[in-house]
Amino acid sequence: MRSFHALIFVAAMAIGGCHKTLDVDTLEKSMREKIETQLAPSKVTTIDCPKGHPLKKDDDFTCKVTLASAALLTAAVHQNNDDGDIEWHVSHYDIDAAHLEAVMTERATQNPKPSFHCPDGAHFDLPGSWVCEISLGGETQRVQFTMQKDGKVTAAPAR
């Protein structure tokens, strides 16, 4: 009789342990396509979402996205139901100041080219802003850059 109870316990554990998991490959593919479209010409190099994540209504988790520019994005994921219907958005953005400065210098049309100094390792929620200093001919101006949730960046003189 004792082995029969043990068998029931093992069977119950096996049945209880069978749960549906989120299709992370599809989620990561969706993220890659949307981010690369919105942040073109940026390319996604890696996306790291938790594997084997159970389907669970109102569950929240994050994924880390690395761009070829070495910028790091954090995507907030929300499960709407137990069937894999999810929503996600980029919630945080970490700036690689050296890369940002190099890109701005490369795209500058003035001759001689201005120099740029941006905060290193700035981390902000989206929408978010950061200020860089732009120097040309002995004069320095501060410019505020703002990134919206859709990835679009605007620039204006900083106050």
Secondary structure as UniProt FT lines:
FT   HELIX           2..17
FT   HELIX           24..38
FT   TURN            39..41
FT   STRAND          44..48
FT   TURN            51..52
FT   TURN            57..58
FT   STRAND          60..67
FT   TURN            68..69
FT   STRAND          72..79
FT   TURN            82..83
FT   STRAND          86..94
FT   HELIX           97..107
FT   STRAND          115..117
FT   TURN            120..121
FT   STRAND          123..125
FT   STRAND          128..136
FT   TURN            137..138
FT   STRAND          139..147
FT   TURN            149..150
FT   STRAND          153..157
//
